[in-house]
Amino acid sequence: MDAFEIGLWLSGLLVVLVLVGVRVAFAAAFIGFMGLVAIFAQKYGIEKGFLIAMKMAGTIPHSKATTYALSLIPTFILIGYLAYYAGLTRALFEAAKRWVGWLPGGLGVATVFATAGFAAVSGASVATSAVFARIAIPEMLKLGYDKRFAAGVVAAGGTLASLIPPSAILVIYAIIVEQSVGQLLLAGFLPGVVSALIYGGLVVFMAKTRKDLGPPVTGFTWSERFSSLPGAMPIFAVVAIIIFCIYGGWGTPTEAGALGAFVVLVMALFKGMKWGDLKGALLESAKLTVMIFTIIWGVLLYVRFLGFADLPGEFAIWISGLDQPPIVTLLMILAAYAVLGMFMDAIGMLLLTLPVVFPAVVALGYDPIWFGIIVVKMAELCLITPPIGLNCFVVAGVRPDISVQDVFRGASPFFIADVITVAVLIAFPQIVLWLPNLVLGN
């Protein structure tokens, strides 16, 4: 059995392990290690092959995890949790409620727009869902909103953090495929806005169709609406600082993230943040960061094994040689991501598939920045689709009175909204590419 055949068989075994419930990080690390042992054992014997694989297992995770660009992930996550504990997110939600609450399902629309605003400082979908499960769901239930609907809006709204910069998953994509972090963060802005508008439109449509989902919130005067804006301004100030720092040439994305975290910390201290709140923000940030990095460490071993098995190169040759239009091949790949998303988390899915899929997509002539936004949008689906749907589990964990099954049911209509968004981005690729081309002159 040659290296390519070893790659095929062990990749199939990896899929089986994931389907039976083994965590992606551990399944990928195990398969990657065993694959390296098998490949080198053929050349040098089992003992030397094992030693070579052991050395790689010890050096690969460290060398990749210490990549400078990855250091911005914990800072972006910290910004989100500090903003929550400082009360900035509640002020953002209150402003959104006063401005768009009059629409059918108004608190749902307010939640979508508030999560979009929070995503601009958080960069982590799980953190966004956890925060608004504490803020928005009680408000909606108090006004008689359907609990499935309320939970589904929060779970789906959290996925906006995957696109709207600063996005941790876009950074991971950039590192995997060696593309510009700055370009990808810029490219995600307009698609994130489009996605939020489509979500908001879906909420209005559902509320108009079914009156029992939730009433509008009326009675706010124009003076009350304008008075809510100062409380939300710190969020937008932090976003502006990060954007101008990166694209004004003042610092790297990592330095911009660190500056943003410092600014939010100062704001939080001025608002009277106590030691317990700061400790909570730091612990929550550390937990989420460790989870992300553990997945990265495990999958990197598998990725190195794929390289030695030459699976990505062979797949690219096969894909580019298919006798069908490139758009058909692209749609087949995206459909595969939709299915994979039911069984894998977003980061693990991208880490496992991109080393194989990306060379094939580029060989078909698609722009790597544009494809990054499309594939990250597809990865958002796995955050709200059973059985893995991490955002749904997070919402159910924060709100034990709402079962995870109800959260999944409430989030299911947003799958359609995501499909519409992907279709729009495929039909009009300039939505993705216009801003990075304008700012960076590409």
C-alpha positions as CSV (number, residue, x, y, z in Angstrom):
1,M,0.0,0.0,0.0
2,D,1.5,3.3,-1.1
3,A,1.3,6.7,0.8
4,F,-1.7,7.8,-1.2
5,E,-3.7,4.7,-0.4
6,I,-2.8,5.1,3.3
7,G,-4.1,8.6,3.1
8,L,-7.4,7.5,1.7
9,W,-8.0,4.7,4.1
10,L,-7.0,6.7,7.2
11,S,-9.0,9.7,6.1
12,G,-12.1,7.5,5.8
13,L,-11.4,6.2,9.3
14,L,-11.2,9.8,10.6
15,V,-14.7,10.4,9.2
16,V,-15.9,7.3,11.0
17,L,-14.3,8.4,14.3
18,V,-15.9,11.9,14.0
19,L,-19.3,10.4,13.2
20,V,-19.3,8.1,16.3
21,G,-18.6,11.1,18.5
22,V,-14.8,11.3,19.0
23,R,-13.7,14.9,19.3
24,V,-12.2,16.3,16.2
25,A,-9.0,17.4,17.9
26,F,-8.2,13.9,19.3
27,A,-9.5,12.0,16.2
28,A,-7.4,14.1,13.9
29,A,-4.3,13.9,16.1
30,F,-4.6,10.1,16.3
31,I,-5.1,9.6,12.6
32,G,-2.3,12.0,11.7
33,F,0.1,10.3,14.0
34,M,-0.8,6.8,12.8
35,G,-0.5,8.0,9.2
36,L,2.9,9.4,9.7
37,V,4.0,6.2,11.4
38,A,2.7,4.1,8.5
39,I,4.3,6.2,5.8
40,F,7.8,6.5,7.4
41,A,7.7,2.8,8.6
42,Q,7.5,1.8,4.9
43,K,10.7,3.7,4.2
44,Y,12.8,3.2,7.4
45,G,11.1,0.4,9.3
46,I,8.6,0.5,12.1
47,E,10.9,1.6,14.9
48,K,12.5,4.6,13.1
49,G,9.1,5.5,11.5
50,F,7.6,5.7,15.0
51,L,10.5,7.9,16.3
52,I,10.1,10.3,13.3
53,A,6.4,10.5,13.9
54,M,7.0,11.2,17.6
55,K,9.3,14.0,16.8
56,M,6.8,15.6,14.4
57,A,4.1,15.2,16.9
58,G,6.2,17.2,19.4
59,T,7.3,20.0,17.1
60,I,4.5,20.6,14.6
61,P,1.9,21.9,17.1
62,H,4.4,24.2,18.8
63,S,5.8,25.6,15.6
64,K,2.4,26.4,14.1
65,A,0.6,27.5,17.3
66,T,3.3,30.1,18.0
67,T,2.5,31.7,14.6
68,Y,2.3,35.5,15.2
69,A,-1.0,35.8,13.5
70,L,-2.7,33.3,15.8
71,S,-2.0,35.5,18.8
72,L,-4.8,37.9,17.9
73,I,-7.4,35.2,18.5
74,P,-7.3,35.4,22.3
75,T,-7.2,39.2,22.2
76,F,-10.4,39.4,20.1
77,I,-12.1,36.9,22.3
78,L,-11.1,38.9,25.4
79,I,-12.6,42.1,23.9
80,G,-15.9,40.4,23.6
81,Y,-16.1,39.1,27.2
82,L,-14.8,42.4,28.6
83,A,-17.5,44.3,26.7
84,Y,-20.1,42.0,28.1
85,Y,-18.9,42.2,31.7
86,A,-18.6,46.0,31.3
87,G,-22.3,46.2,30.3
88,L,-21.5,47.5,26.9
89,T,-23.5,44.8,25.1
90,R,-26.6,45.5,27.1
91,A,-26.5,49.1,26.1
92,L,-26.0,48.0,22.5
93,F,-29.1,45.8,22.7
94,E,-31.1,48.5,24.3
95,A,-30.3,50.9,21.5
96,A,-31.2,48.4,18.8
97,K,-34.5,47.7,20.6
98,R,-35.4,51.3,20.6
99,W,-34.6,51.8,17.0
100,V,-35.9,48.7,15.3
101,G,-38.2,47.3,18.0
102,W,-41.3,48.6,16.2
103,L,-40.9,46.1,13.4
104,P,-42.8,42.8,13.5
105,G,-40.7,40.5,15.8
106,G,-38.9,43.7,16.8
107,L,-36.8,42.3,19.6
108,G,-35.7,39.5,17.3
109,V,-34.5,42.0,14.7
110,A,-32.9,44.1,17.5
111,T,-31.1,40.9,18.6
112,V,-29.8,40.2,15.1
113,F,-28.4,43.8,14.7
114,A,-27.0,43.9,18.3
115,T,-25.2,40.6,17.7
116,A,-23.8,42.0,14.5
117,G,-22.5,45.0,16.4
118,F,-21.1,42.8,19.2
119,A,-19.5,40.6,16.5
120,A,-17.5,43.6,15.4
121,V,-15.6,43.5,18.7
122,S,-15.8,39.9,19.7
123,G,-14.8,37.7,16.7
124,A,-16.1,34.6,18.4
125,S,-19.5,33.1,17.5
126,V,-19.7,31.0,20.7
127,A,-19.0,34.1,22.9
128,T,-21.6,36.1,21.0
129,S,-24.3,33.5,21.5
130,A,-23.5,33.1,25.2
131,V,-23.6,36.8,25.8
132,F,-26.9,37.4,24.1
133,A,-28.5,34.3,25.6
134,R,-28.1,36.2,28.9
135,I,-29.3,39.5,27.6
136,A,-31.8,39.1,24.8
137,I,-33.7,35.9,25.6
138,P,-35.0,37.2,29.0
139,E,-36.3,40.4,27.3
140,M,-38.1,38.4,24.6
141,L,-39.6,35.9,27.0
142,K,-40.8,38.8,29.2
143,L,-42.8,40.2,26.3
144,G,-44.3,36.8,25.4
145,Y,-42.0,35.7,22.5
146,D,-42.0,32.1,21.6
147,K,-39.1,30.5,23.4
148,R,-37.9,28.5,20.4
149,F,-38.0,31.6,18.2
150,A,-36.1,33.6,20.8
151,A,-33.4,31.0,21.3
152,G,-33.1,30.4,17.6
153,V,-32.5,34.1,16.8
154,V,-29.7,34.3,19.4
155,A,-28.0,31.1,18.2
156,A,-28.2,32.2,14.6
157,G,-27.2,35.8,15.4
158,G,-24.0,34.5,17.0
159,T,-22.8,33.1,13.7
160,L,-22.4,36.6,12.4
161,A,-19.2,36.8,14.3
162,S,-17.7,34.3,11.8
163,L,-17.8,36.9,9.1
164,I,-17.8,40.4,10.6
165,P,-14.2,41.5,11.4
166,P,-12.4,40.8,13.7
167,S,-13.3,37.2,13.0
168,A,-11.2,34.4,14.6
169,I,-12.2,31.8,12.0
170,L,-11.2,34.1,9.1
171,V,-7.8,34.4,10.7
172,I,-7.5,30.6,10.9
173,Y,-8.5,30.4,7.3
174,A,-5.8,32.9,6.3
175,I,-3.1,30.9,8.2
176,I,-4.2,27.6,6.7
177,V,-4.1,28.8,3.1
178,E,-1.4,31.4,3.6
179,Q,-3.5,34.4,2.5
180,S,-3.6,38.0,3.8
181,V,-5.3,38.3,7.2
182,G,-6.0,42.0,6.5
183,Q,-7.6,41.3,3.2
184,L,-9.8,38.6,4.6
185,L,-11.0,40.7,7.5
186,L,-11.9,43.5,5.2
187,A,-13.6,41.1,2.8
188,G,-15.9,39.8,5.5
189,F,-17.4,43.2,6.4
190,L,-20.0,43.7,3.6
191,P,-21.0,40.0,3.5
192,G,-21.5,40.2,7.2
193,V,-23.8,43.2,6.8
194,V,-25.7,41.4,4.0
195,S,-26.1,38.3,6.2
196,A,-27.4,40.4,9.1
197,L,-29.9,42.2,6.8
198,I,-31.2,38.8,5.4
199,Y,-31.5,37.5,9.0
200,G,-33.4,40.6,10.0
201,G,-35.7,40.2,7.0
202,L,-36.4,36.6,7.8
203,V,-37.3,37.5,11.4
204,V,-39.8,40.2,10.1
205,F,-41.3,37.7,7.6
206,M,-41.7,35.0,10.2
207,A,-43.3,37.4,12.7
208,K,-45.7,38.7,10.1
209,T,-46.6,35.2,9.1
210,R,-47.1,33.9,12.7
211,K,-48.4,36.5,15.0
212,D,-47.7,34.3,18.1
213,L,-43.9,34.5,17.6
214,G,-43.5,37.9,19.2
215,P,-45.0,41.4,19.2
216,P,-43.3,44.6,18.2
217,V,-42.0,47.0,20.8
218,T,-43.6,50.4,20.5
219,G,-43.8,53.6,22.5
220,F,-40.3,54.9,22.2
221,T,-40.0,58.6,21.4
222,W,-37.3,60.0,19.1
223,S,-35.6,61.6,22.1
224,E,-35.5,58.2,23.8
225,R,-34.0,56.6,20.7
226,F,-31.3,59.2,20.4
227,S,-30.5,59.1,24.1
228,S,-29.7,55.3,23.8
229,L,-26.9,56.0,21.3
230,P,-24.2,57.3,23.7
231,G,-24.3,54.0,25.6
232,A,-23.7,52.0,22.4
233,M,-20.9,54.3,21.1
234,P,-18.1,52.7,23.0
235,I,-18.6,49.5,21.0
236,F,-18.3,51.4,17.7
237,A,-15.4,53.4,19.0
238,V,-13.5,50.1,19.7
239,V,-14.4,48.9,16.2
240,A,-13.1,52.2,14.7
241,I,-9.8,51.9,16.6
242,I,-9.2,48.4,15.4
243,I,-10.0,49.2,11.8
244,F,-7.9,52.4,11.7
245,C,-5.0,50.7,13.5
246,I,-4.9,47.9,10.9
247,Y,-5.6,49.7,7.7
248,G,-4.1,53.0,8.7
249,G,-0.7,51.3,9.0
250,W,-0.4,52.0,12.7
251,G,-0.1,48.3,13.7
252,T,-0.6,44.7,12.8
253,P,-4.0,42.9,13.4
254,T,-2.5,41.4,16.6
255,E,-1.4,44.8,17.9
256,A,-4.9,46.2,17.0
257,G,-6.5,43.4,18.9
258,A,-4.4,44.1,22.0
259,L,-5.1,47.8,21.7
260,G,-8.8,47.1,21.4
261,A,-8.7,44.9,24.5
262,F,-6.9,47.5,26.5
263,V,-9.4,50.2,25.5
264,V,-12.4,48.0,26.5
265,L,-10.7,47.2,29.8
266,V,-10.2,50.9,30.5
267,M,-13.9,51.5,29.7
268,A,-14.9,48.7,31.9
269,L,-12.9,49.9,34.8
270,F,-14.4,53.4,34.4
271,K,-17.8,51.8,34.5
272,G,-16.9,50.1,37.8
273,M,-16.0,46.6,36.8
274,K,-15.2,44.5,39.9
275,W,-12.5,41.9,40.3
276,G,-15.0,39.1,40.0
277,D,-16.2,40.3,36.6
278,L,-12.6,40.8,35.3
279,K,-11.8,37.3,36.6
280,G,-14.8,35.9,34.8
281,A,-13.9,37.6,31.5
282,L,-10.3,36.3,31.7
283,L,-11.4,32.7,32.5
284,E,-14.1,32.6,29.8
285,S,-11.6,34.0,27.3
286,A,-9.0,31.4,28.3
287,K,-11.4,28.5,28.1
288,L,-12.5,29.4,24.6
289,T,-8.9,30.1,23.4
290,V,-7.8,26.7,24.7
291,M,-10.6,24.9,22.9
292,I,-9.7,26.6,19.6
293,F,-6.0,25.9,20.0
294,T,-6.5,22.3,21.0
295,I,-8.4,21.7,17.8
296,I,-5.6,23.5,15.8
297,W,-2.9,21.4,17.5
298,G,-4.7,18.1,16.8
299,V,-5.6,18.9,13.2
300,L,-2.1,20.1,12.3
301,L,-0.8,16.6,12.7
302,Y,-3.4,15.3,10.3
303,V,-2.6,18.1,7.8
304,R,1.1,17.2,7.8
305,F,0.2,13.5,7.2
306,L,-2.0,14.6,4.2
307,G,1.0,16.4,2.8
308,F,3.2,13.3,2.9
309,A,0.3,11.3,1.4
310,D,-0.1,13.9,-1.4
311,L,-3.8,13.8,-1.0
312,P,-4.3,17.5,-1.7
313,G,-2.3,17.5,-5.0
314,E,-4.1,14.4,-6.3
315,F,-7.5,15.8,-5.4
316,A,-6.7,19.1,-7.1
317,I,-5.7,17.3,-10.3
318,W,-8.9,15.2,-10.2
319,I,-11.2,18.2,-9.6
320,S,-9.6,20.4,-12.3
321,G,-9.9,17.5,-14.8
322,L,-13.7,17.0,-14.3
323,D,-15.7,17.5,-17.5
324,Q,-18.2,20.0,-16.0
325,P,-18.4,23.7,-15.5
326,P,-16.4,25.0,-12.5
327,I,-19.6,26.4,-10.8
328,V,-21.0,22.9,-10.7
329,T,-17.9,21.6,-8.9
330,L,-18.0,24.5,-6.6
331,L,-21.6,23.9,-5.6
332,M,-20.7,20.2,-5.0
333,I,-17.9,21.2,-2.7
334,L,-20.3,23.6,-0.8
335,A,-22.9,20.9,-0.5
336,A,-20.3,18.7,1.0
337,Y,-19.5,21.4,3.6
338,A,-23.2,21.6,4.4
339,V,-23.3,17.9,5.2
340,L,-19.9,17.9,7.1
341,G,-21.2,20.8,9.2
342,M,-23.8,18.5,10.7
343,F,-21.0,16.4,12.3
344,M,-18.0,18.7,12.8
345,D,-17.4,22.1,14.4
346,A,-16.5,25.0,12.1
347,I,-12.8,25.3,12.9
348,G,-12.1,21.6,12.8
349,M,-13.9,21.3,9.5
350,L,-11.9,24.0,7.9
351,L,-8.6,22.7,9.2
352,L,-9.3,19.2,8.0
353,T,-10.7,20.0,4.5
354,L,-8.9,23.2,3.3
355,P,-5.5,21.5,2.7
356,V,-7.3,19.2,0.2
357,V,-10.0,21.5,-1.1
358,F,-8.2,24.8,-1.4
359,P,-5.7,23.8,-4.1
360,A,-8.6,22.4,-6.1
361,V,-10.7,25.5,-5.9
362,V,-7.7,27.7,-6.9
363,A,-7.0,25.4,-9.8
364,L,-10.6,26.0,-11.0
365,G,-9.8,29.8,-11.2
366,Y,-11.7,31.1,-8.1
367,D,-10.3,34.0,-6.0
368,P,-8.9,32.6,-2.7
369,I,-10.2,35.6,-0.7
370,W,-13.7,35.3,-2.2
371,F,-13.7,31.5,-1.5
372,G,-12.6,32.2,2.1
373,I,-15.7,34.2,2.8
374,I,-17.9,31.6,1.0
375,V,-16.5,28.7,2.9
376,V,-16.6,30.5,6.3
377,K,-20.2,31.3,5.6
378,M,-20.8,27.6,5.0
379,A,-18.9,26.8,8.1
380,E,-21.4,29.0,10.0
381,L,-24.1,26.4,9.2
382,C,-22.5,23.9,11.5
383,L,-22.9,26.2,14.4
384,I,-26.7,25.9,14.2
385,T,-27.3,22.5,12.6
386,P,-27.7,19.2,14.6
387,P,-26.1,17.2,16.0
388,I,-23.0,19.3,16.6
389,G,-24.4,22.9,16.4
390,L,-22.2,24.5,19.1
391,N,-24.1,27.7,19.3
392,C,-27.3,25.9,20.0
393,F,-25.7,23.9,22.8
394,V,-24.2,27.1,24.3
395,V,-27.7,28.8,24.3
396,A,-29.2,25.8,25.9
397,G,-26.4,25.7,28.5
398,V,-27.0,29.3,29.4
399,R,-30.8,28.9,29.4
400,P,-31.5,25.4,31.0
401,D,-35.3,26.2,30.7
402,I,-35.0,25.8,26.9
403,S,-34.0,22.4,25.6
404,V,-31.3,22.0,23.0
405,Q,-34.0,20.5,20.7
406,D,-36.0,23.6,20.9
407,V,-33.0,25.8,20.2
408,F,-32.2,23.7,17.0
409,R,-35.9,24.0,15.9
410,G,-35.8,27.7,16.4
411,A,-32.6,28.1,14.5
412,S,-33.6,25.9,11.6
413,P,-35.2,28.7,9.4
414,F,-31.9,30.6,9.4
415,F,-30.4,27.7,7.4
416,I,-32.5,29.0,4.5
417,A,-31.3,32.6,5.2
418,D,-27.6,31.4,5.0
419,V,-28.3,29.5,1.7
420,I,-29.7,32.8,0.3
421,T,-26.7,34.7,1.5
422,V,-24.3,32.2,-0.1
423,A,-26.2,32.4,-3.4
424,V,-26.0,36.2,-3.3
425,L,-22.3,36.2,-2.7
426,I,-21.7,33.7,-5.5
427,A,-23.9,35.7,-7.9
428,F,-22.2,39.0,-7.0
429,P,-18.6,38.3,-5.9
430,Q,-17.8,42.0,-5.8
431,I,-19.7,42.2,-2.6
432,V,-16.8,40.3,-1.1
433,L,-13.9,41.8,-3.1
434,W,-14.9,45.5,-3.4
435,L,-13.8,46.7,0.0
436,P,-10.4,44.9,0.1
437,N,-9.7,46.1,-3.4
438,L,-10.7,49.7,-2.5
439,V,-8.7,49.9,0.7
440,L,-5.6,47.8,-0.2
441,G,-5.5,48.7,-3.9
442,N,-5.6,45.2,-5.2
